[in-house]
Amino acid sequence: LSRFPVFNFAGGPASLPRLALERLREEMFAYGAHPYGVFEINHRSRVFEELLEGTQQGIRDLMGLSDDFEVLFLQGGASQQFAMVPMNFLRAGDTADYVLTGGWAQKAFDQVRHFAGAHIAFSSKDTAYDRVPRQDELSFVPESKYVHITTNNTLYGTQWHSYPSTEGIPLVGDASSDILCRRMDYSNFALLYASAQKNLGPAGCTLVVIHRPFLDAARPDLPEIFSYKSHVEKKSILNTPPILQIYMISQTLEWIKASGGIAAVEKENLRKAAIVYQALDEHTDFYRLKAEKASRSIMNVTFDLPTPNLLQAFLTEATAMEMINLKGPRVQGGVRASLYNPVPYAACERLAAFIDNFAKRNRS
Ligand SMILES: *Cc1c(COP(=O)(O)O)cnc(C)c1O
């Protein structure tokens, strides 16, 4: 554990709660009182069933969902959900609404054409995805089978702070990069998915929650591995599930509970984002913030420096100060500080002080 306290601002795979990693280290060799480790749990055993059911219930509790929601842990990443959503809910000739607020939203939209048509309800592409829409900027088509949004735009650093009303059309969301970051009303979603490697656990598993009435509308005539109905009928054990990831998600949920629950996590995340944005806002003549203020994400803070040389110097100095993975994503460049749940306040404090100091030293 000598790597602590290096502060990791990676966009994903991201830093994990120390408590979860410590539990894994212990239980890798012996899971609970069992004579085998986490990697070796048999997925057809009662032991796994309990782990799975406990994790599903933990998700419902922390997301505030009723028993009317099915909870699945699938493989193939959020990217597989980009295809599974239209595959399950659209037939040739059908349409769905997509809200294009970033690169991942665009990728989700691009998959629809393999199955049906799609309508763009809003796009901020022309302004480099600098914001999410206001309610009055959204236009849905009445025959739409669902409306797809990306709750947090990981690459561009924007986030929905309340979810849109959709005129009775089922709401589908990709919450990969902000699931469980604060109290949100998830009960409005017909389906919500999140790949694990940002706020939930290691890569290789995707949380999918589906409201049962929406599930009833899914096509039954699909290969079973791509069918939500089949996964639900087989109780998430249609094939060998990602046991390690489910275990790590269960540990992350335990850590959230031990930290005081979702309200406490929210409070901490708001403090973390505030101190970083405040440092940037004091130097708007130096840093260029990429997201419009009202759309700013509390999970991914994106900004640029005046020149490529200054950007390089910023990243090099930050690394020397044990703040790693601040380099922005390929499509965006600049700096991206990801402040997911396990990133501590102390990391944000150090980053904010550095942002301030760097601007003062390098301002021309
Ligand atoms: C990371 C991310 C994805 C991609 O997830 P994969 O597991 O790599 O498929 C999709 N959507 C959003 C919003 C993300 O942040």
The ligand as an SDF file (V2000), in Angstrom:
LIG
                    3D

 15 15  0  0  0  0  0  0  0  0999 V2000
  -16.4550    5.1370  -19.8430 C   0  0  0  0  0  0  0  0  0  0  0  0
  -17.7780    5.3880  -20.4450 C   0  0  0  0  0  0  0  0  0  0  0  0
  -18.3370    4.5230  -21.4090 C   0  0  0  0  0  0  0  0  0  0  0  0
  -17.5820    3.3280  -21.9640 C   0  0  0  0  0  0  0  0  0  0  0  0
  -17.6210    2.2470  -21.1640 O   0  0  0  0  0  0  0  0  0  0  0  0
  -16.9830    0.8480  -21.6330 P   0  0  0  0  0  0  0  0  0  0  0  0
  -17.1330    0.0330  -20.3950 O   0  0  0  0  0  0  0  0  0  0  0  0
  -15.5690    1.1240  -22.0080 O   0  0  0  0  0  0  0  0  0  0  0  0
  -17.7790    0.3470  -22.7710 O   0  0  0  0  0  0  0  0  0  0  0  0
  -19.6000    4.8030  -21.8620 C   0  0  0  0  0  0  0  0  0  0  0  0
  -20.2970    5.8620  -21.4410 N   0  0  0  0  0  0  0  0  0  0  0  0
  -19.7860    6.7290  -20.5430 C   0  0  0  0  0  0  0  0  0  0  0  0
  -20.5950    7.9010  -20.0960 C   0  0  0  0  0  0  0  0  0  0  0  0
  -18.5180    6.5140  -20.0210 C   0  0  0  0  0  0  0  0  0  0  0  0
  -18.0020    7.3840  -19.1310 O   0  0  0  0  0  0  0  0  0  0  0  0
  1  2  1  0
  2  3  1  0
  2 14  2  0
  3  4  1  0
  3 10  2  0
  4  5  1  0
  5  6  1  0
  6  7  2  0
  6  8  1  0
  6  9  1  0
 10 11  1  0
 11 12  2  0
 12 13  1  0
 12 14  1  0
 14 15  1  0
M  END
$$$$
